[in-house]
Amino acid sequence: MALSDFLSLHPLTAYAAAIAGLLVLILALSAMTGTRRVGPARGRSMNLPFESGILPVGSAQLRLPIQYYLIAMFFVIFDVESVFLFSWAPVATEAGWRGYGAIVVFIFFLAAALAYLWRGGGLDWGPTPRVRPDRG
């Protein structure tokens, strides 16, 4: 079997082999040409994280509010929803009523999840107003 026959029969394997070869070449070149500093030659600054030439101050641990994670989760959920809807749209006519029913059920579950979040206060991210007792 000639190489051209193998490439025509197994294009993905040939592509993976080419990528692996390129990866090995890049790693070998960087190992040969990179500078090496060991011991005292490294200096104090080589042991610190690089922050654009600015010495770091304080801790790198940053506590983010829970709203940040809620926004991220909502984005992922509704971004995945849009991927499903956009992939369904070009084949809507070929999918027929069965495909239409499936996407309606999908949208119904997403709307129910959104209503649950809204009703539970998951979308109330601003400061809560103070409740003043009646004086009367």
FENJOGI-V282670 format. One record per pair of residues at least 12 apart in sequence whose ideal C-beta (glycine too) atoms are under 8 Angstrom apart, sorted by the first residue. I is the first residue (numbers start at 1). J is the second residue. D is the distance in whole Angstrom. If there is no record, write none. Layout:
I	J	D
I	J	D
//
This chain:
67	125	5
70	122	6
70	125	7
71	125	8
74	117	8
77	110	8
77	113	8
78	110	8
81	106	8
81	110	5
84	103	8
84	106	7
85	103	7
85	107	8
88	103	5
//
